[in-house]
Each structure stands twice: as structure tokens, then as C-alpha cells.
Amino acid sequence: MKKNRWLIVAISSLVLSSCSQYNQEPANDGQQEQEEPSDNETSAPSDSSPSNDEQDEQEDQEPSEDDELPEDETEDQNEEDTMSLPSEYFNEIEEVDGQPVIQNPNNILTFVNHDYHLPSDYVPEDLVIPDVKFSYGHQDIPKSYMREEAAGALEALFAGAKEENIELAAVSGYRSYDRQQELYDQAVARSGADQEFVANPGSSEHQSGLAMDVSSASVNYGLVQEYEDTEEGQWLADNAHHFGFIIRYQKEKEDITGYGYEPWHLRYVGEAAIEIYENQLALEEFFDLVKEI
């Protein structure tokens, strides 16, 4: 098609060149305007069919089915594609004793918060101790455990940090429903019922086995908000998503998550971490936007 078009253009150029030898007067602007009728005028029908050049121009102006979408429409389409998930990654909820309880807690994207609770008897079946540094040494105690996939990702995260001379230590992972009840009661006794750092039993991500609190020697391995100002805390905020983790309770998202800012709390969400990080979303916002397929 391109060869034919160039041939037509070449022939037309020769014809125009020959005509110019006999007609040296330039075309009149008014005549050109008359040849193109206005919106409320119609042109007389022509006995002759459009020239090849005119046909080519019409073809160029009329998009074909093979034409690509404009860039902004393509971006919108890509965003729709990336912001969708199979139904298996969404909570299946049943009301139990007046509370919404998650029926598929083994889901890697289990969405746990004040509104969606884990079953009181839920204990992940694939809990393992990740091969990382712990703030209290390597001990076989419940809070050392994570689900196997999350544990492997944590090992990769710690290895990545070490390559950049960033020292991290795991502090608290899996937590049973009963242990969460103890911690919640202590927090309420200490700070009142409106405290915003310790979850109600059943609504803690620690029970899912997909969360790990992380700290460093720079803050004496404490779980404190000042951790965000340390080199280690900043590295974690900038790089955790590369390993499938998000900072679950973000700064200035307290009204959305229902919890205070916790720069130490890592939640494993797998590949979704990239989308969540790049769009600076809380997990609540992510599930408000993502489409079920």
C-alpha cells in the first residue's frame, strides 16, 4: 500500500509540475473557500469519482479497526487490567455471633481489619520460622512464626537489606486469637478503650500469619513511630514492596485503616504490593478500587 501511495504522489507531482508551466497565476484564496462548502451549504454532486490522492486522504482520516487507541485511553485500559483480581482473593464473609467473619482465611490477600474478622479458632497450617535475625535471638516461640510464603519473602527482604548494609530484626509475627485478647485487654487498661494500636481479637493481621513487626538497633529494637526517621525505616518504606510487603498502617491514613501509624508493621500481599505502593493506597483503598473477575 505504501509503495502504491508513493507512486501516486510521484505521478501527481509530475502532473502538477507540467500544469504549472501553462498556468503561472497562483490559486485564489476565495476560490478555495468556495470549493469547500460551509456547515449550512451543500456542494453540487460531481460526475467524477474522488482522485486517488483524495481517497488516500480519506483513508488516513478514517481510523481503521487496527488503529491503536490514543495513549491516554491505552493507559486507562492498562489500569483497569492491573486493578482486577480473581474472586478467590476477596473475602468470603458470613455473620457469626453478630460479627462478619472471613470464611477463606488462607487467602494470601485476606483483608483483616475492624470490619472483617478471622475465625477465633483459625491457626494457619503452614507456619514456619523464617531464617532471619530476631530482636530476641532465634527462639521457637509463637511470634517467631509466619506462613511459609510470607516467611520466604521476609528472608529475601532481609537479604536485600543486608546487601545495602541495612540491619533489620524481626520482632513479632504470628499471634493467636487468645494472645491477641491478652494484649488488647492490657492496651485498654493502659490507654483506654479508644487506643488505636492493638487490634481487637480476631481483627489482627498477626493472627493471619502474614504480618511481621520489624525494627533495628538504631531504636533499640523498639516498635516506635520514630523508626520512620531512621535509615532502616526509610529503606523499609522505599523497598518492602519489591519483596511483596506493604507498610500496612500508613501515615495520614489513620481514618481509613482505623489504626495509628506503624512504620514497623509489614504485611505480606504478594504481587499486589507493587500496585498498592505505586498508588500509595491503604489496603482498604485497594479493595475499594480493585475489580473482581
Summary of the structure (lengths in Angstrom):
residues: 293
radius of gyration: 32.3
end to end distance: 41.6
largest distance: 103.4
contacts: 761
relative contact order: 0.11
helix: 44%
strand: 13%
